[in-house]
Amino acid sequence: MNVLVFLIPVSLFLGGLGLAAFLWSLRANQYEDLEGDAWRILSEDDDTPRADD
């Protein structure tokens, strides 16, 4: 039972740290353009030439 005195504050701290990281990512507009990455993968407008085998 003494281990719970240690584990509960640690788990609350880690949960708060995860929540703070999530809120930071929301404020930094990390989730603003979700479809842009999907279209960027499909586009063939690369500046680097392809190596022909």
Secondary structure, 3 states (H helix, E strand, C coil): CHHHHHHHHHHHHHHHHHHHHHHHHHHCCCCCCHHHHHHHHHCCCCCCCCCCC
